[in-house]
């Protein structure tokens, strides 16, 4: 416990008994094994951003592939496009992993955040009993009261010449009154059968290890390892009219018809053009 916590009981790690702390030792025992992907699992009480911390360690050479950094609370968490993302302490899973996909063409590394989305959705389906849909490229959606809401996101960043740090944030026990925006959600609000973060994190990381292993074994070929098909099957963006807000204040409106071999979202415009989008903000204009 940090010194200032003692003077502020509401910030104590035990102040909310419905949100117990993660058990770092148990997580290590469950996840770190000979021949496995995960090489170390660290849990910190509070940090600015697990992605920032792990990128710095990767560049310094003090973290190897399979390093996992988990924070009970992040004070400067970032989403895509430098958006800020906040949540109460111990209300979710906030973690980053370091991957070094040696031998995989860099052009195929763009699949890593999509792969992570598939892994997270698979792990949460098994452990929380919640159906999680994927909004291209990096949002995790759940259904709350018949409405689609964002319950998490993924942020991938290069770490030196040979590494990628992938950050994941998942709202687990966030209550309605704690939602940062009305369009946010959580596993609890979506009716999860379990909100115990230890088994949820283990399930997600095991699923990520499995999908990453398949993708690497296929040389990063998303079609050959089944990733492209699985992502498309779970992607809530496909089949919808969307607006892609692109860099340079450009936008394209059309129907999202496919995710191509490079992980790009393909839009069919009214002009009959199929235009791939590799980066941008996607707005769903109507339900499927």
C-alpha positions in Angstrom: 0.0 0.0 0.0 1.3 3.4 -0.9 1.8 5.9 2.0 -1.0 8.3 0.8 -3.4 5.4 0.8 -3.2 5.1 4.5 -4.5 8.7 4.9 -7.2 8.1 2.4 -9.2 5.0 3.4 -11.4 5.2 0.3 -8.3 4.5 -1.9 -7.3 1.4 0.0 -6.9 -1.7 -2.1 -9.5 -3.3 0.1 -11.9 -0.3 0.1 -14.3 -2.2 -2.3 -14.7 -5.8 -1.2 -16.5 -6.6 -4.4 -13.3 -5.7 -6.2 -10.5 -7.8 -4.6 -6.9 -7.4 -5.9 -5.4 -9.8 -8.4 -3.2 -12.6 -7.1 0.1 -12.1 -8.9 1.7 -15.3 -7.5 -1.3 -17.4 -8.6 -1.3 -15.8 -12.0 2.4 -16.6 -12.5 1.9 -20.2 -11.4 -1.0 -20.6 -13.9 0.6 -18.9 -16.9 4.4 -19.1 -16.8 5.6 -22.5 -17.9 8.4 -24.1 -19.7 7.9 -23.8 -23.5 5.0 -21.5 -23.1 4.6 -17.9 -24.4 4.3 -16.1 -21.1 7.7 -15.5 -19.6 6.8 -13.1 -16.7 3.6 -11.7 -15.1 3.9 -8.5 -13.1 1.0 -6.8 -11.3 1.3 -3.2 -10.2 -1.2 -1.3 -8.0 -1.1 1.9 -10.1 0.7 3.3 -13.1 0.1 5.8 -15.9 -0.1 3.3 -18.7 1.0 -0.3 -18.9 1.7 0.2 -22.7 4.0 3.1 -22.0 5.8 1.2 -19.3 6.2 -2.0 -21.3 7.3 -0.3 -24.5 10.0 1.5 -22.4 11.2 -1.9 -20.9 11.2 -3.5 -24.4 13.3 -0.7 -25.8 15.7 -0.9 -22.8 16.0 -4.6 -23.3 14.7 -5.4 -19.8 11.6 -7.3 -21.0 11.5 -10.2 -23.4 8.8 -11.8 -25.5 5.9 -12.9 -23.4 6.2 -10.3 -20.7 2.8 -9.4 -19.2 2.3 -6.2 -17.2 -1.1 -5.7 -15.4 -2.2 -2.6 -13.5 -5.0 -2.5 -10.9 -5.4 1.1 -11.9 -4.1 3.3 -14.8 -4.0 7.1 -14.4 -3.0 8.0 -18.0 -4.4 5.1 -20.1 -4.6 5.7 -23.8 -6.9 4.4 -26.5 -6.5 4.9 -30.2 -6.0 8.4 -31.5 -4.6 9.4 -28.1 -8.0 9.3 -26.5 -7.9 9.0 -22.7 -9.5 6.1 -21.0 -10.3 5.9 -17.2 -11.9 3.4 -14.9 -12.1 2.9 -11.1 -9.3 0.8 -9.5 -9.8 -3.0 -9.8 -13.0 -2.5 -11.9 -11.5 -4.2 -15.0 -8.5 -5.9 -16.6 -5.9 -3.4 -17.7 -2.8 -5.1 -19.1 -0.2 -5.1 -21.8 1.9 -7.9 -23.4 5.1 -7.8 -25.4 5.4 -9.9 -28.5 8.4 -10.3 -30.8 7.1 -12.0 -33.9 10.6 -12.8 -35.4 10.4 -14.3 -38.9 6.9 -12.9 -39.6 6.9 -10.3 -42.4 6.2 -6.8 -40.8 3.4 -6.3 -43.3 1.5 -9.0 -41.5 1.9 -7.5 -38.0 -1.2 -5.5 -38.6 -3.2 -8.6 -37.8 -1.9 -8.6 -34.1 -4.6 -6.3 -32.7 -7.3 -8.2 -34.6 -5.9 -11.5 -33.4 -6.0 -10.1 -29.8 -9.6 -9.2 -30.3 -10.5 -12.7 -31.4 -8.5 -14.1 -28.4 -10.2 -11.8 -25.9 -13.7 -12.5 -27.2 -13.0 -16.3 -27.1 -11.5 -16.2 -23.6 -14.4 -14.1 -22.2 -17.0 -16.3 -23.9 -15.6 -19.3 -22.1 -14.9 -17.7 -18.7 -17.6 -15.0 -18.3 -20.3 -16.5 -20.4 -20.7 -13.2 -22.3 -20.9 -12.9 -26.1 -18.4 -10.2 -27.2 -18.6 -8.8 -30.7 -15.7 -7.0 -32.4 -15.9 -3.6 -33.9 -13.2 -3.1 -36.4 -10.4 -2.5 -35.7 -10.1 -2.7 -31.9 -13.3 -2.3 -29.8 -14.9 -5.1 -27.8 -18.7 -4.8 -27.7 -21.3 -6.3 -25.4 -25.1 -6.1 -25.3 -26.7 -4.3 -22.4 -30.4 -3.9 -22.4 -30.6 -4.7 -26.1 -28.0 -2.1 -27.0 -24.5 -2.5 -28.2 -22.0 -1.0 -25.8 -18.2 -0.7 -25.8 -16.7 -2.8 -22.9 -13.1 -2.7 -23.9 -10.4 -1.8 -26.4 -7.1 -2.8 -27.8 -4.0 -0.7 -28.6 -1.0 -2.0 -30.4 2.3 -0.1 -30.5 5.7 -0.8 -32.0 8.4 -1.4 -29.4 11.8 -1.0 -31.1 12.6 -2.8 -34.4 11.4 -6.2 -33.5 8.6 -5.9 -30.9 5.0 -5.0 -30.5 3.3 -4.2 -27.3 -0.5 -4.8 -27.2 -2.6 -3.2 -24.5 -6.0 -4.5 -23.5 -8.6 -2.8 -21.3 -11.8 -4.6 -20.4 -14.5 -3.2 -18.1 -15.5 -6.0 -15.8 -17.5 -4.8 -12.8 -18.1 -1.2 -13.9 -21.6 -0.1 -12.6 -24.1 2.0 -14.6 -23.3 5.1 -12.4 -19.6 4.7 -13.1 -19.7 4.6 -16.9 -17.6 7.4 -18.4 -20.1 7.7 -21.3 -23.6 6.3 -21.9 -22.3 4.1 -24.8 -19.9 2.3 -22.4 -20.6 -1.1 -20.9 -19.1 -3.8 -18.8 -19.2 -7.6 -18.4 -21.3 -7.3 -15.2 -23.9 -5.1 -17.0 -24.0 -7.6 -19.8 -24.9 -10.4 -17.4 -21.6 -12.2 -16.9 -21.8 -15.4 -15.0 -18.4 -14.6 -13.4 -16.6 -11.3 -12.7 -13.7 -12.9 -10.9 -10.8 -11.2 -12.7 -8.2 -13.9 -11.9 -9.8 -16.6 -14.0 -10.9 -14.1 -16.6 -7.4 -12.9 -17.1 -6.0 -16.5 -17.3 -8.6 -17.4 -19.9 -7.9 -14.4 -22.0 -4.1 -14.9 -21.9 -4.3 -18.6 -22.6 -6.6 -17.8 -25.6 -4.1 -15.2 -26.8 -1.2 -17.7 -26.5 -3.2 -20.2 -28.6 -4.1 -17.8 -31.4 -0.6 -16.2 -31.5 0.9 -19.7 -31.8 -1.4 -20.6 -34.6 -0.6 -17.3 -36.5 3.1 -17.7 -36.0 3.0 -21.3 -37.2 1.3 -20.2 -40.4 4.0 -17.5 -41.0 1.6 -14.8 -40.2 -0.9 -15.9 -42.8 -4.3 -15.0 -41.3 -6.3 -17.0 -43.8 -4.2 -20.2 -43.4 -4.5 -20.3 -39.6 -8.2 -19.5 -39.6 -7.8 -16.1 -38.1 -9.3 -14.1 -41.0 -12.4 -16.3 -41.1 -12.9 -16.3 -37.3 -12.4 -12.5 -37.1 -15.0 -11.9 -39.8 -17.5 -14.3 -38.1 -17.3 -12.2 -34.9 -17.0 -8.8 -36.4 -20.1 -6.6 -35.7 -18.9 -4.1 -38.3 -19.4 -6.3 -41.3 -22.7 -6.0 -43.1 -23.3 -2.5 -41.8 -23.4 0.9 -43.3 -20.4 2.7 -41.7 -18.5 6.0 -42.0 -14.8 5.7 -41.9 -13.2 8.9 -40.6 -9.7 8.9 -42.0 -6.5 10.8 -41.4 -6.4 14.3 -43.0 -10.1 15.0 -42.2 -11.3 12.6 -45.0 -14.2 10.3 -44.6 -15.8 7.5 -46.6 -19.3 6.1 -46.3 -20.3 2.7 -47.5 -21.2 -0.9 -46.5 -18.5 -2.9 -44.7 -18.3 -6.0 -46.8 -15.0 -7.8 -45.9 -11.8 -7.8 -43.9 -9.1 -8.4 -46.5 -5.9 -10.5 -46.2 -4.0 -7.5 -44.7 -6.6 -7.0 -42.0 -8.1 -3.9 -43.7 -11.8 -3.2 -43.6 -13.2 -3.1 -47.2 -16.0 -0.7 -47.8 -18.4 -0.8 -50.8 -19.3 2.7 -51.7 -22.4 4.0 -53.5 -20.1 4.7 -56.5 -19.5 1.0 -56.8 -15.9 1.2 -55.6 -14.5 -1.2 -53.1 -12.1 0.8 -50.9 -9.9 -0.8 -48.2 -9.4 1.1 -45.0 -6.2 0.4 -43.0 -6.5 3.1 -40.3 -9.3 5.3 -39.2 -12.3 5.7 -36.9 -15.3 3.6 -37.8 -18.8 4.8 -37.0 -21.7 2.3 -37.2 -24.6 4.1 -39.0 -27.2 1.4 -38.4 -27.6 -2.0 -36.8 -27.2 -5.1 -39.0 
